[in-house]
Amino acid sequence: MTATTADHAHPARRARTGGPADGPKILEHVLGWTLVVVLAIFVTGAGLM
């Protein structure tokens, strides 16, 4: 078996990033942007920017 054949044996194998395994993608995006907004409010309120 060559290296190219081994690569095609598992095309669905991807690097895991630690996010939800099979949750809805929209929920992940909404929670991510909510975190960004809350962090921006905190930074602005603390006078760091």
Rosetta constraint file for C-alpha pairs under 8 A:
AtomPair CA 1 CA 5 HARMONIC 6.15 0.50
AtomPair CA 1 CA 6 HARMONIC 6.77 0.50
AtomPair CA 2 CA 6 HARMONIC 6.38 0.50
AtomPair CA 3 CA 7 HARMONIC 6.29 0.50
AtomPair CA 4 CA 8 HARMONIC 6.50 0.50
AtomPair CA 5 CA 9 HARMONIC 6.36 0.50
AtomPair CA 6 CA 10 HARMONIC 7.54 0.50
AtomPair CA 7 CA 11 HARMONIC 6.94 0.50
AtomPair CA 19 CA 28 HARMONIC 7.99 0.50
AtomPair CA 20 CA 28 HARMONIC 7.72 0.50
AtomPair CA 23 CA 27 HARMONIC 7.55 0.50
AtomPair CA 23 CA 28 HARMONIC 7.85 0.50
AtomPair CA 24 CA 28 HARMONIC 6.89 0.50
AtomPair CA 25 CA 29 HARMONIC 6.38 0.50
AtomPair CA 26 CA 30 HARMONIC 6.10 0.50
AtomPair CA 27 CA 31 HARMONIC 6.08 0.50
AtomPair CA 28 CA 32 HARMONIC 6.09 0.50
AtomPair CA 29 CA 33 HARMONIC 6.16 0.50
AtomPair CA 30 CA 34 HARMONIC 6.02 0.50
AtomPair CA 31 CA 35 HARMONIC 6.22 0.50
AtomPair CA 32 CA 36 HARMONIC 6.43 0.50
AtomPair CA 33 CA 37 HARMONIC 6.20 0.50
AtomPair CA 34 CA 38 HARMONIC 6.13 0.50
AtomPair CA 35 CA 39 HARMONIC 6.06 0.50
AtomPair CA 36 CA 40 HARMONIC 6.15 0.50
AtomPair CA 37 CA 41 HARMONIC 6.18 0.50
AtomPair CA 38 CA 42 HARMONIC 6.19 0.50
AtomPair CA 39 CA 43 HARMONIC 6.13 0.50
AtomPair CA 40 CA 44 HARMONIC 6.05 0.50
AtomPair CA 41 CA 45 HARMONIC 5.89 0.50
AtomPair CA 42 CA 46 HARMONIC 6.01 0.50
AtomPair CA 43 CA 47 HARMONIC 6.41 0.50
AtomPair CA 43 CA 48 HARMONIC 5.48 0.50
AtomPair CA 43 CA 49 HARMONIC 6.61 0.50
AtomPair CA 44 CA 48 HARMONIC 6.05 0.50
AtomPair CA 44 CA 49 HARMONIC 5.66 0.50
